[in-house]
Amino acid sequence: MENKSYPAHDANKVRWNASANNWALAADSRGIWKECHKDPSLVFSEQLLPHFKELKDKKVCVLGSGDNEAVFAFAGMGAKVTSVDISQKQLDVAAERAKILNLEIDFIQQDVAKLNKLEDESFDLVYTGGHVAVWVSDLNAYYSESSRILKKGGHFIVDEYHPFRRVWEGSKEQLIVGYNYFNRGPFKFNYNDDVLYHKEGSLESFEFHWTLSDIINTMIQSNCSIQEVHEYGDGYEDWEMAPMKGLPEFLLVISRKNA
Ligand SMILES: C[S@@+](CC[C@H](N)C(=O)[O-])C[C@H]1O[C@@H](n2cnc3c(N)ncnc32)[C@H](O)[C@@H]1O
């Protein structure tokens, strides 16, 4: 596992490092990062929150932590949080913010497909999502690593952008299927350093369109038992380039690692 190379991830890392400033500005415009350690409902949906009732002193790992809003929310609930991201620049921004919020967090730069800095069976909860799987070429390695670092009986929770959202062409007026749902990619783009409102640029980006059954089956194959599946949200935001109102926004899968 450790020696396997993922050239698409290396390219994505360069882009996420280059985009860290813009991503931090986008988080500033929402303002959630400053408040979510006091109010986790700013980050977690009503479907998720009931699963986070007893996190005091529990070990939680957030994979692909990005803006770290989930990390700060878990820390505010009293959990001992490890924040993992492939982009050191993203982690640097988050570490600065954690200092401002007076939160103690372990920040670790790692590829979610190769978590060799993290020990077997060391976490009570592994949480990942909000647009992470789309950057990962090896879903099997990603989820089996997630399961490996989880204690037996611990929760593995995936809360991802819904796969149905990834098939549309960029057209604000009507929904036009631009990508076959069953084509997982890789889709290669050359973008600038704005991840939300991207334009053509010199940064290579590789995306993967995992289907709903890919996510669920890979979790099952990673020695986890599915407890709940939710599809929720039905609006759409300005950065989304297709009028998807009425389609599910998120896919939430709650699972437990088998004893
Ligand atoms: C869209 S963010 C998702 C997290 C958070 N919900 C957010 O919106 O900021 C995507 C994050 O995943 C990270 N990422 C992408 N590929 C990764 C990989 N292979 N391993 C670890 N992190 C990765 C990126 O660096 C980025 O910080």
The ligand as an SDF file (V2000), in Angstrom:
LIG
                    3D

 27 29  0  0  0  0  0  0  0  0999 V2000
  -13.6450   20.0620   -1.1250 C   0  0  0  0  0  0  0  0  0  0  0  0
  -12.5030   19.7590    0.1880 S   0  0  0  0  0  0  0  0  0  0  0  0
  -13.4810   18.6580    1.1590 C   0  0  0  0  0  0  0  0  0  0  0  0
  -13.4130   18.9880    2.5830 C   0  0  0  0  0  0  0  0  0  0  0  0
  -14.3540   20.0030    3.1500 C   0  0  0  0  0  0  0  0  0  0  0  0
  -15.7050   19.4970    3.2130 N   0  0  0  0  0  0  0  0  0  0  0  0
  -14.3090   21.3150    2.4010 C   0  0  0  0  0  0  0  0  0  0  0  0
  -15.2920   21.6410    1.7120 O   0  0  0  0  0  0  0  0  0  0  0  0
  -13.3150   22.0110    2.4810 O   0  0  0  0  0  0  0  0  0  0  0  0
  -11.4160   18.6220   -0.5840 C   0  0  0  0  0  0  0  0  0  0  0  0
  -10.1400   18.3900    0.2540 C   0  0  0  0  0  0  0  0  0  0  0  0
   -9.6780   17.0660   -0.0290 O   0  0  0  0  0  0  0  0  0  0  0  0
   -8.2730   17.1160   -0.1070 C   0  0  0  0  0  0  0  0  0  0  0  0
   -7.8220   15.9650   -0.8960 N   0  0  0  0  0  0  0  0  0  0  0  0
   -7.9420   15.7540   -2.2270 C   0  0  0  0  0  0  0  0  0  0  0  0
   -7.4100   14.5780   -2.5600 N   0  0  0  0  0  0  0  0  0  0  0  0
   -6.9460   14.0190   -1.4160 C   0  0  0  0  0  0  0  0  0  0  0  0
   -6.2780   12.8040   -1.1220 C   0  0  0  0  0  0  0  0  0  0  0  0
   -5.9930   11.9130   -2.0710 N   0  0  0  0  0  0  0  0  0  0  0  0
   -5.9350   12.5740    0.1660 N   0  0  0  0  0  0  0  0  0  0  0  0
   -6.2010   13.4770    1.1480 C   0  0  0  0  0  0  0  0  0  0  0  0
   -6.8430   14.6390    0.9190 N   0  0  0  0  0  0  0  0  0  0  0  0
   -7.2100   14.9060   -0.3530 C   0  0  0  0  0  0  0  0  0  0  0  0
   -7.9650   18.4570   -0.7470 C   0  0  0  0  0  0  0  0  0  0  0  0
   -6.6350   18.8540   -0.5090 O   0  0  0  0  0  0  0  0  0  0  0  0
   -9.0030   19.3530   -0.1090 C   0  0  0  0  0  0  0  0  0  0  0  0
   -8.5140   19.9740    1.0420 O   0  0  0  0  0  0  0  0  0  0  0  0
  1  2  1  0
  2  3  1  0
  2 10  1  0
  3  4  1  0
  4  5  1  0
  5  6  1  0
  5  7  1  0
  7  8  2  0
  7  9  1  0
 10 11  1  0
 11 12  1  0
 11 26  1  0
 12 13  1  0
 13 14  1  0
 13 24  1  0
 14 15  1  0
 14 23  1  0
 15 16  2  0
 16 17  1  0
 17 18  1  0
 17 23  2  0
 18 19  1  0
 18 20  2  0
 20 21  1  0
 21 22  2  0
 22 23  1  0
 24 25  1  0
 24 26  1  0
 26 27  1  0
M  CHG  2   2   1   9  -1
M  END
$$$$
